[in-house]
Amino acid sequence: MFSSLGTSDSRESKAKLVLNINTTLSLAHDKSFADVLHDIAQEIRTSIGAHQSAVSFIPDGDFQRAVHTHSFSSKYEKYNSYDVMPTGKGIWRLVIDQRKSVRFTEEELYSHPMFKRFSELKDARGLEHPPMPGWLASPVKRPNGEVVGVLQLSDRFEGDFDEHDQEYLEGMAKLTSIIFELQYVNHDLAEKTKQAELAERKLRRAVSSLQRQNQEIEQFVYVASHDLQEPLRTIIDLSEKLKKDYADTLDAKGNKLLSFVSDSSNRMRNLVKGLLEYGRIGKNKQLKSVDCIKLVKAVKKDMKTSIEEVDGELIINDLPIINAYETELRVLFQNLIANAIKFRRKDVPPRVVVSAKPNNGWTFSIEDNGIGIDKQYQDQIFVIFQRLYNQSEYPGTGIGLSHCKKIVELHGGNIWVESTPNEGSTFFFNIPNL
């Protein structure tokens, strides 16, 4: 600590100011904001040599959020418990309004009309405001010039406050402004942390709710599909029996209706099967290293007959070894290759090329020379049960590409298509590094 800076040596006061700045910064370590303000009040009081000091922080001019602390010498010991908070109506309002330091002798202070209201303040226990023989106060400003606090001193040990005391206090006000800025940062950080925690809780609740809904939907699909299996099997068996036993008895219209029932039942069975498979995607998944060339070659072997029947060609370029869910990945390639074969043009044999390029993981492509897809339908095709073509022309359930989308998203990737009608389509999907 230092004795009064009331000296003509300006260099000495500046040196002491620097030392006191370092001291105050060290005081700020691991302390509450109110404790730091009290330390500053204690520092400026003992450094200049005064019986009273006070430090006030008024964030954004809001006195409801103000933090106020003071320091008294033994002369004013009974005022250590004085707890009247600043209201912005006292004598130090001059500092805020004028945005500069104010220095009064005792006579100047007691003759000022604003001090009279201020000096008559009492706390809840009736303790009157301490007397103030002389007063010095400096504003604490933010970088934009906004006044957000005041440093005050009263009752100098010897004589009146002078310009050197004012110079010191203004220097401490600049230091205090740094501490106030840190408080703004801490407040903003606390608010953002609070908001982030609130958002995280909402997100967790939403995810939990979505998971429950997904589980309920999957359970419903599974149960409903299983419940449909038996009556469908009965309808199909009866249709086949009727065909076998009564085909000669029924007329052309009857046989046509019977064929319609049989075909519809088989389509329904395929839909139920597709729903069950869709619901099982991701169940008991197991991440492992997958050699994509071997996997696609296995798919090609399985599809050998269907490819040869249409004189098709499946070209497999260099493919990577990746971490993936092998069973699901195989279904993905099989569905996309099967689609490329099915939606072929009548004038040329189907040609399918499977390739891959590194791209924050790998982006795979399945390119064909088929009928293509109009741009307006390129998003619609990934929605479950969405079909673009007549059942008799291109039979299917409308679930295959929705399977593909779910499998790609299971890996954390995206799937899309680029296509020109009557020229072909290229389906892309990316698998990030897992």
NUDOPA-321183 format. One record per residue (C-alpha): residue in one letter; x, y, z. Coordinates in nm, 3 decimals, m for minus. Example, Ala and Ser with C-alpha at 12.3 -4.5 7.8 and 13.67 -1.06 7.14 Angstrom:
BEGIN
<atom "A"; <1.230; m0.450; 0.780>> <atom "S"; <1.367; m0.106; 0.714>> 
END
This chain:
BEGIN
<atom "M"; <0.000; 0.000; 0.000>> <atom "F"; <0.106; 0.359; m0.047>> <atom "S"; <0.066; 0.681; 0.146>> <atom "S"; <m0.103; 0.987; 0.001>> <atom "L"; <m0.017; 1.081; m0.355>> <atom "G"; <m0.055; 1.447; m0.276>> <atom "T"; <0.284; 1.542; m0.416>> <atom "S"; <0.409; 1.764; m0.696>> <atom "D"; <0.609; 1.485; m0.848>> <atom "S"; <0.380; 1.362; m1.131>> <atom "R"; <0.621; 1.085; m1.230>> <atom "E"; <0.609; 0.944; m0.878>> <atom "S"; <0.228; 0.935; m0.880>> <atom "K"; <0.225; 0.762; m1.219>> <atom "A"; <0.474; 0.502; m1.097>> <atom "K"; <0.261; 0.438; m0.791>> <atom "L"; <m0.046; 0.413; m1.014>> <atom "V"; <0.118; 0.141; m1.223>> <atom "L"; <0.216; m0.050; m0.909>> <atom "N"; <m0.138; m0.020; m0.773>> <atom "I"; <m0.284; m0.142; m1.103>> <atom "N"; <m0.071; m0.455; m1.077>> <atom "T"; <m0.174; m0.496; m0.713>> <atom "T"; <m0.542; m0.462; m0.797>> <atom "L"; <m0.519; m0.706; m1.085>> <atom "S"; <m0.365; m0.959; m0.851>> <atom "L"; <m0.653; m0.901; m0.610>> <atom "A"; <m0.902; m0.990; m0.883>> <atom "H"; <m0.777; m1.348; m0.910>> <atom "D"; <m1.024; m1.611; m0.787>> <atom "K"; <m1.254; m1.363; m0.610>> <atom "S"; <m1.620; m1.277; m0.643>> <atom "F"; <m1.704; m0.959; m0.830>> <atom "A"; <m1.830; m0.788; m0.511>> <atom "D"; <m1.507; m0.883; m0.330>> <atom "V"; <m1.300; m0.736; m0.614>> <atom "L"; <m1.494; m0.408; m0.590>> <atom "H"; <m1.434; m0.401; m0.215>> <atom "D"; <m1.061; m0.456; m0.271>> <atom "I"; <m1.055; m0.167; m0.519>> <atom "A"; <m1.236; 0.054; m0.268>> <atom "Q"; <m0.985; m0.044; 0.000>> <atom "E"; <m0.694; 0.014; m0.239>> <atom "I"; <m0.791; 0.364; m0.350>> <atom "R"; <m0.875; 0.469; 0.007>> <atom "T"; <m0.547; 0.358; 0.164>> <atom "S"; <m0.332; 0.461; m0.134>> <atom "I"; <m0.453; 0.821; m0.136>> <atom "G"; <m0.507; 0.836; 0.240>> <atom "A"; <m0.878; 0.884; 0.309>> <atom "H"; <m1.129; 0.764; 0.565>> <atom "Q"; <m1.405; 0.670; 0.318>> <atom "S"; <m1.427; 0.518; m0.029>> <atom "A"; <m1.693; 0.353; m0.242>> <atom "V"; <m1.708; 0.171; m0.574>> <atom "S"; <m2.029; 0.129; m0.771>> <atom "F"; <m2.104; m0.077; m1.081>> <atom "I"; <m2.423; 0.017; m1.268>> <atom "P"; <m2.451; m0.212; m1.574>> <atom "D"; <m2.632; m0.042; m1.862>> <atom "G"; <m2.752; 0.230; m1.626>> <atom "D"; <m2.975; m0.022; m1.446>> <atom "F"; <m2.968; 0.056; m1.074>> <atom "Q"; <m3.170; m0.259; m0.999>> <atom "R"; <m2.862; m0.457; m1.104>> <atom "A"; <m2.611; m0.225; m0.936>> <atom "V"; <m2.327; m0.364; m0.723>> <atom "H"; <m2.207; m0.121; m0.455>> <atom "T"; <m1.933; m0.158; m0.195>> <atom "H"; <m1.744; 0.070; 0.040>> <atom "S"; <m1.441; 0.085; 0.268>> <atom "F"; <m1.415; 0.285; 0.593>> <atom "S"; <m1.128; 0.352; 0.829>> <atom "S"; <m1.172; 0.295; 1.202>> <atom "K"; <m1.302; 0.653; 1.227>> <atom "Y"; <m1.621; 0.544; 1.054>> <atom "E"; <m1.627; 0.184; 1.175>> <atom "K"; <m1.997; 0.187; 1.260>> <atom "Y"; <m2.081; 0.253; 0.894>> <atom "N"; <m1.935; m0.079; 0.775>> <atom "S"; <m2.287; m0.221; 0.793>> <atom "Y"; <m2.450; 0.077; 0.617>> <atom "D"; <m2.642; m0.086; 0.330>> <atom "V"; <m2.826; 0.185; 0.134>> <atom "M"; <m2.785; 0.101; m0.235>> <atom "P"; <m2.727; 0.375; m0.493>> <atom "T"; <m3.039; 0.507; m0.668>> <atom "G"; <m2.880; 0.747; m0.914>> <atom "K"; <m3.023; 1.052; m0.735>> <atom "G"; <m2.731; 1.141; m0.508>> <atom "I"; <m2.449; 1.389; m0.546>> <atom "W"; <m2.250; 1.146; m0.754>> <atom "R"; <m2.519; 1.181; m1.022>> <atom "L"; <m2.310; 1.483; m1.122>> <atom "V"; <m2.029; 1.246; m1.222>> <atom "I"; <m2.262; 1.040; m1.441>> <atom "D"; <m2.425; 1.343; m1.604>> <atom "Q"; <m2.102; 1.535; m1.660>> <atom "R"; <m1.907; 1.219; m1.751>> <atom "K"; <m1.598; 1.356; m1.577>> <atom "S"; <m1.437; 1.374; m1.233>> <atom "V"; <m1.585; 1.597; m0.963>> <atom "R"; <m1.383; 1.733; m0.668>> <atom "F"; <m1.536; 1.929; m0.378>> <atom "T"; <m1.406; 2.072; m0.056>> <atom "E"; <m1.625; 2.020; 0.250>> <atom "E"; <m1.775; 2.365; 0.216>> <atom "E"; <m1.849; 2.319; m0.157>> <atom "L"; <m2.002; 1.979; m0.095>> <atom "Y"; <m2.239; 2.080; 0.186>> <atom "S"; <m2.356; 2.387; 0.000>> <atom "H"; <m2.449; 2.187; m0.311>> <atom "P"; <m2.830; 2.129; m0.339>> <atom "M"; <m2.789; 1.768; m0.458>> <atom "F"; <m2.587; 1.673; m0.152>> <atom "K"; <m2.861; 1.771; 0.090>> <atom "R"; <m3.097; 1.496; m0.034>> <atom "F"; <m2.806; 1.255; m0.041>> <atom "S"; <m2.687; 1.328; 0.315>> <atom "E"; <m3.034; 1.272; 0.460>> <atom "L"; <m3.043; 0.906; 0.354>> <atom "K"; <m3.084; 0.642; 0.628>> <atom "D"; <m3.067; 0.266; 0.606>> <atom "A"; <m3.336; 0.023; 0.730>> <atom "R"; <m3.207; 0.041; 1.088>> <atom "G"; <m3.213; 0.421; 1.090>> <atom "L"; <m2.838; 0.465; 1.053>> <atom "E"; <m2.780; 0.801; 0.888>> <atom "H"; <m2.545; 0.857; 0.595>> <atom "P"; <m2.188; 0.915; 0.715>> <atom "P"; <m2.063; 1.276; 0.713>> <atom "M"; <m1.840; 1.362; 0.417>> <atom "P"; <m1.570; 1.624; 0.482>> <atom "G"; <m1.465; 1.673; 0.120>> <atom "W"; <m1.532; 1.453; m0.180>> <atom "L"; <m1.361; 1.323; m0.497>> <atom "A"; <m1.530; 1.101; m0.756>> <atom "S"; <m1.441; 0.972; m1.104>> <atom "P"; <m1.658; 0.796; m1.362>> <atom "V"; <m1.581; 0.446; m1.488>> <atom "K"; <m1.646; 0.427; m1.862>> <atom "R"; <m1.679; 0.152; m2.117>> <atom "P"; <m1.478; 0.175; m2.443>> <atom "N"; <m1.784; 0.335; m2.610>> <atom "G"; <m1.789; 0.613; m2.350>> <atom "E"; <m2.089; 0.484; m2.155>> <atom "V"; <m2.058; 0.551; m1.780>> <atom "V"; <m2.111; 0.226; m1.592>> <atom "G"; <m1.966; 0.304; m1.252>> <atom "V"; <m1.825; 0.558; m1.009>> <atom "L"; <m1.521; 0.560; m0.776>> <atom "Q"; <m1.561; 0.786; m0.472>> <atom "L"; <m1.337; 0.912; m0.193>> <atom "S"; <m1.421; 1.128; 0.111>> <atom "D"; <m1.253; 1.272; 0.418>> <atom "R"; <m0.887; 1.291; 0.322>> <atom "F"; <m0.642; 1.224; 0.608>> <atom "E"; <m0.475; 1.561; 0.555>> <atom "G"; <m0.614; 1.861; 0.374>> <atom "D"; <m0.840; 1.859; 0.069>> <atom "F"; <m0.822; 1.632; m0.233>> <atom "D"; <m0.598; 1.779; m0.502>> <atom "E"; <m0.526; 1.734; m0.871>> <atom "H"; <m0.273; 1.456; m0.804>> <atom "D"; <m0.538; 1.259; m0.613>> <atom "Q"; <m0.774; 1.313; m0.902>> <atom "E"; <m0.510; 1.193; m1.151>> <atom "Y"; <m0.460; 0.877; m0.947>> <atom "L"; <m0.833; 0.811; m0.912>> <atom "E"; <m0.888; 0.858; m1.286>> <atom "G"; <m0.613; 0.607; m1.352>> <atom "M"; <m0.780; 0.360; m1.117>> <atom "A"; <m1.110; 0.426; m1.297>> <atom "K"; <m0.947; 0.315; m1.624>> <atom "L"; <m0.823; m0.001; m1.455>> <atom "T"; <m1.164; m0.061; m1.302>> <atom "S"; <m1.322; m0.025; m1.646>> <atom "I"; <m1.120; m0.330; m1.755>> <atom "I"; <m1.256; m0.529; m1.461>> <atom "F"; <m1.609; m0.407; m1.542>> <atom "E"; <m1.565; m0.523; m1.902>> <atom "L"; <m1.464; m0.865; m1.773>> <atom "Q"; <m1.784; m0.866; m1.569>> <atom "Y"; <m1.983; m0.785; m1.885>> <atom "V"; <m1.811; m1.074; m2.062>> <atom "N"; <m1.877; m1.307; m1.769>> <atom "H"; <m2.241; m1.197; m1.757>> <atom "D"; <m2.284; m1.249; m2.131>> <atom "L"; <m2.109; m1.585; m2.107>> <atom "A"; <m2.330; m1.688; m1.816>> <atom "E"; <m2.641; m1.583; m2.009>> <atom "K"; <m2.528; m1.768; m2.321>> <atom "T"; <m2.436; m2.071; m2.114>> <atom "K"; <m2.777; m2.059; m1.950>> <atom "Q"; <m2.947; m2.030; m2.289>> <atom "A"; <m2.730; m2.309; m2.429>> <atom "E"; <m2.815; m2.534; m2.133>> <atom "L"; <m3.184; m2.455; m2.179>> <atom "A"; <m3.162; m2.528; m2.551>> <atom "E"; <m2.973; m2.850; m2.477>> <atom "R"; <m3.243; m2.961; m2.231>> <atom "K"; <m3.513; m2.886; m2.489>> <atom "L"; <m3.315; m3.075; m2.753>> <atom "R"; <m3.270; m3.374; m2.522>> <atom "R"; <m3.643; m3.376; m2.450>> <atom "A"; <m3.721; m3.349; m2.822>> <atom "V"; <m3.476; m3.628; m2.908>> <atom "S"; <m3.616; m3.845; m2.630>> <atom "S"; <m3.971; m3.779; m2.752>> <atom "L"; <m3.870; m3.853; m3.111>> <atom "Q"; <m3.700; m4.176; m3.006>> <atom "R"; <m4.013; m4.284; m2.822>> <atom "Q"; <m4.228; m4.198; m3.125>> <atom "N"; <m3.992; m4.388; m3.356>> <atom "Q"; <m4.000; m4.689; m3.127>> <atom "E"; <m4.380; m4.676; m3.115>> <atom "I"; <m4.399; m4.646; m3.496>> <atom "E"; <m4.154; m4.932; m3.547>> <atom "Q"; <m4.344; m5.143; m3.298>> <atom "F"; <m4.672; m5.062; m3.471>> <atom "V"; <m4.529; m5.144; m3.814>> <atom "Y"; <m4.381; m5.467; m3.686>> <atom "V"; <m4.697; m5.580; m3.508>> <atom "A"; <m4.929; m5.467; m3.788>> <atom "S"; <m4.713; m5.638; m4.049>> <atom "H"; <m4.705; m5.961; m3.853>> <atom "D"; <m5.080; m5.945; m3.794>> <atom "L"; <m5.134; m5.901; m4.168>> <atom "Q"; <m4.916; m6.196; m4.261>> <atom "E"; <m5.160; m6.470; m4.164>> <atom "P"; <m5.478; m6.339; m4.332>> <atom "L"; <m5.275; m6.254; m4.644>> <atom "R"; <m5.133; m6.605; m4.656>> <atom "T"; <m5.485; m6.742; m4.624>> <atom "I"; <m5.616; m6.521; m4.907>> <atom "I"; <m5.327; m6.618; m5.134>> <atom "D"; <m5.367; m6.991; m5.060>> <atom "L"; <m5.741; m6.973; m5.121>> <atom "S"; <m5.690; m6.781; m5.446>> <atom "E"; <m5.446; m7.044; m5.570>> <atom "K"; <m5.684; m7.324; m5.470>> <atom "L"; <m5.975; m7.154; m5.646>> <atom "K"; <m5.762; m7.113; m5.959>> <atom "K"; <m5.663; m7.478; m5.953>> <atom "D"; <m6.004; m7.625; m5.873>> <atom "Y"; <m6.247; m7.391; m6.045>> <atom "A"; <m6.064; m7.230; m6.338>> <atom "D"; <m6.266; m7.442; m6.584>> <atom "T"; <m6.592; m7.368; m6.407>> <atom "L"; <m6.558; m6.988; m6.394>> <atom "D"; <m6.619; m6.772; m6.697>> <atom "A"; <m6.363; m6.523; m6.831>> <atom "K"; <m6.482; m6.246; m6.599>> <atom "G"; <m6.462; m6.475; m6.294>> <atom "N"; <m6.109; m6.585; m6.380>> <atom "K"; <m6.007; m6.224; m6.433>> <atom "L"; <m6.144; m6.123; m6.091>> <atom "L"; <m5.972; m6.421; m5.930>> <atom "S"; <m5.640; m6.321; m6.091>> <atom "F"; <m5.693; m5.967; m5.965>> <atom "V"; <m5.744; m6.093; m5.608>> <atom "S"; <m5.434; m6.313; m5.634>> <atom "D"; <m5.215; m6.037; m5.780>> <atom "S"; <m5.336; m5.781; m5.524>> <atom "S"; <m5.273; m6.020; m5.237>> <atom "N"; <m4.919; m6.090; m5.359>> <atom "R"; <m4.849; m5.719; m5.390>> <atom "M"; <m4.978; m5.670; m5.037>> <atom "R"; <m4.753; m5.949; m4.913>> <atom "N"; <m4.454; m5.779; m5.078>> <atom "L"; <m4.552; m5.449; m4.916>> <atom "V"; <m4.573; m5.611; m4.574>> <atom "K"; <m4.237; m5.777; m4.633>> <atom "G"; <m4.091; m5.442; m4.735>> <atom "L"; <m4.230; m5.274; m4.422>> <atom "L"; <m4.078; m5.541; m4.202>> <atom "E"; <m3.742; m5.500; m4.373>> <atom "Y"; <m3.767; m5.120; m4.343>> <atom "G"; <m3.839; m5.149; m3.971>> <atom "R"; <m3.544; m5.383; m3.921>> <atom "I"; <m3.289; m5.149; m4.081>> <atom "G"; <m3.034; m5.056; m3.816>> <atom "K"; <m3.145; m5.326; m3.572>> <atom "N"; <m2.850; m5.512; m3.422>> <atom "K"; <m2.621; m5.307; m3.644>> <atom "Q"; <m2.250; m5.381; m3.620>> <atom "L"; <m1.984; m5.141; m3.744>> <atom "K"; <m1.697; m5.319; m3.916>> <atom "S"; <m1.435; m5.281; m4.188>> <atom "V"; <m1.601; m5.351; m4.524>> <atom "D"; <m1.422; m5.411; m4.854>> <atom "C"; <m1.669; m5.246; m5.093>> <atom "I"; <m1.528; m5.418; m5.403>> <atom "K"; <m1.586; m5.761; m5.249>> <atom "L"; <m1.929; m5.658; m5.130>> <atom "V"; <m2.046; m5.527; m5.470>> <atom "K"; <m1.900; m5.833; m5.645>> <atom "A"; <m2.109; m6.049; m5.411>> <atom "V"; <m2.417; m5.845; m5.506>> <atom "K"; <m2.328; m5.891; m5.874>> <atom "K"; <m2.303; m6.266; m5.824>> <atom "D"; <m2.645; m6.276; m5.656>> <atom "M"; <m2.798; m6.075; m5.942>> <atom "K"; <m2.621; m6.269; m6.217>> <atom "T"; <m2.940; m6.418; m6.363>> <atom "S"; <m3.141; m6.094; m6.366>> <atom "I"; <m2.850; m5.906; m6.528>> <atom "E"; <m2.791; m6.171; m6.796>> <atom "E"; <m3.163; m6.193; m6.880>> <atom "V"; <m3.154; m5.835; m7.011>> <atom "D"; <m2.799; m5.852; m7.155>> <atom "G"; <m2.694; m5.606; m6.889>> <atom "E"; <m2.347; m5.498; m6.782>> <atom "L"; <m2.232; m5.412; m6.428>> <atom "I"; <m1.893; m5.238; m6.411>> <atom "I"; <m1.723; m5.209; m6.073>> <atom "N"; <m1.447; m4.946; m6.051>> <atom "D"; <m1.199; m4.914; m5.767>> <atom "L"; <m1.389; m4.899; m5.437>> <atom "P"; <m1.251; m4.833; m5.089>> <atom "I"; <m1.243; m5.029; m4.766>> <atom "I"; <m1.459; m4.837; m4.518>> <atom "N"; <m1.606; m4.868; m4.171>> <atom "A"; <m1.976; m4.938; m4.220>> <atom "Y"; <m2.272; m5.157; m4.130>> <atom "E"; <m2.208; m5.440; m4.373>> <atom "T"; <m2.557; m5.593; m4.395>> <atom "E"; <m2.725; m5.257; m4.449>> <atom "L"; <m2.458; m5.143; m4.697>> <atom "R"; <m2.513; m5.457; m4.904>> <atom "V"; <m2.889; m5.388; m4.917>> <atom "L"; <m2.810; m5.031; m5.026>> <atom "F"; <m2.595; m5.137; m5.323>> <atom "Q"; <m2.834; m5.417; m5.416>> <atom "N"; <m3.138; m5.186; m5.422>> <atom "L"; <m2.965; m4.917; m5.630>> <atom "I"; <m2.823; m5.168; m5.881>> <atom "A"; <m3.156; m5.352; m5.904>> <atom "N"; <m3.334; m5.020; m5.973>> <atom "A"; <m3.082; m4.936; m6.246>> <atom "I"; <m3.154; m5.272; m6.414>> <atom "K"; <m3.531; m5.246; m6.371>> <atom "F"; <m3.575; m4.889; m6.500>> <atom "R"; <m3.389; m4.955; m6.824>> <atom "R"; <m3.468; m4.825; m7.170>> <atom "K"; <m3.613; m5.063; m7.425>> <atom "D"; <m3.371; m4.968; m7.699>> <atom "V"; <m3.037; m5.036; m7.526>> <atom "P"; <m2.911; m5.302; m7.282>> <atom "P"; <m2.864; m5.166; m6.929>> <atom "R"; <m2.516; m5.054; m6.829>> <atom "V"; <m2.442; m4.979; m6.463>> <atom "V"; <m2.115; m4.834; m6.330>> <atom "V"; <m2.030; m4.830; m5.958>> <atom "S"; <m1.759; m4.580; m5.854>> <atom "A"; <m1.632; m4.392; m5.548>> <atom "K"; <m1.432; m4.075; m5.473>> <atom "P"; <m1.280; m3.956; m5.143>> <atom "N"; <m1.474; m3.659; m4.999>> <atom "N"; <m1.463; m3.620; m4.618>> <atom "G"; <m1.515; m3.993; m4.622>> <atom "W"; <m1.633; m4.141; m4.953>> <atom "T"; <m1.894; m4.043; m5.210>> <atom "F"; <m2.025; m4.341; m5.407>> <atom "S"; <m2.205; m4.324; m5.740>> <atom "I"; <m2.422; m4.574; m5.927>> <atom "E"; <m2.456; m4.455; m6.287>> <atom "D"; <m2.695; m4.608; m6.540>> <atom "N"; <m2.818; m4.545; m6.896>> <atom "G"; <m3.183; m4.600; m6.813>> <atom "I"; <m3.507; m4.405; m6.854>> <atom "G"; <m3.401; m4.124; m6.621>> <atom "I"; <m3.609; m3.918; m6.378>> <atom "D"; <m3.767; m3.580; m6.437>> <atom "K"; <m3.621; m3.311; m6.211>> <atom "Q"; <m3.953; m3.238; m6.040>> <atom "Y"; <m3.967; m3.595; m5.905>> <atom "Q"; <m3.605; m3.636; m5.795>> <atom "D"; <m3.680; m3.567; m5.426>> <atom "Q"; <m4.012; m3.750; m5.424>> <atom "I"; <m3.861; m4.087; m5.513>> <atom "F"; <m3.697; m4.127; m5.170>> <atom "V"; <m4.032; m4.102; m4.985>> <atom "I"; <m4.174; m4.438; m4.881>> <atom "F"; <m4.450; m4.578; m5.107>> <atom "Q"; <m4.398; m4.302; m5.366>> <atom "R"; <m4.416; m4.447; m5.719>> <atom "L"; <m4.371; m4.268; m6.053>> <atom "Y"; <m4.477; m4.550; m6.285>> <atom "N"; <m4.768; m4.785; m6.333>> <atom "Q"; <m4.751; m5.114; m6.142>> <atom "S"; <m4.803; m5.318; m6.459>> <atom "E"; <m4.516; m5.141; m6.636>> <atom "Y"; <m4.263; m5.141; m6.351>> <atom "P"; <m4.378; m5.365; m6.064>> <atom "G"; <m4.258; m5.290; m5.712>> <atom "T"; <m4.356; m5.167; m5.365>> <atom "G"; <m4.220; m4.811; m5.371>> <atom "I"; <m4.009; m4.888; m5.061>> <atom "G"; <m3.667; m4.963; m5.214>> <atom "L"; <m3.530; m4.608; m5.234>> <atom "S"; <m3.670; m4.519; m4.892>> <atom "H"; <m3.466; m4.817; m4.767>> <atom "C"; <m3.160; m4.663; m4.933>> <atom "K"; <m3.222; m4.323; m4.773>> <atom "K"; <m3.264; m4.474; m4.427>> <atom "I"; <m2.945; m4.682; m4.464>> <atom "V"; <m2.738; m4.383; m4.581>> <atom "E"; <m2.870; m4.166; m4.295>> <atom "L"; <m2.791; m4.450; m4.055>> <atom "H"; <m2.428; m4.399; m4.160>> <atom "G"; <m2.457; m4.021; m4.113>> <atom "G"; <m2.460; m3.945; m4.487>> <atom "N"; <m2.691; m3.812; m4.760>> <atom "I"; <m2.829; m3.957; m5.082>> <atom "W"; <m2.936; m3.774; m5.398>> <atom "V"; <m2.981; m3.827; m5.770>> <atom "E"; <m2.881; m3.642; m6.085>> <atom "S"; <m3.073; m3.747; m6.393>> <atom "T"; <m3.176; m3.661; m6.748>> <atom "P"; <m3.492; m3.827; m6.887>> <atom "N"; <m3.419; m4.088; m7.157>> <atom "E"; <m3.043; m4.062; m7.093>> <atom "G"; <m2.992; m4.212; m6.749>> <atom "S"; <m2.949; m4.144; m6.378>> <atom "T"; <m2.663; m4.132; m6.133>> <atom "F"; <m2.741; m4.197; m5.768>> <atom "F"; <m2.488; m4.053; m5.524>> <atom "F"; <m2.449; m4.122; m5.154>> <atom "N"; <m2.175; m4.027; m4.914>> <atom "I"; <m2.048; m4.229; m4.619>> <atom "P"; <m1.842; m4.017; m4.373>> <atom "N"; <m1.546; m4.159; m4.186>> <atom "L"; <m1.690; m4.365; m3.900>> 
END
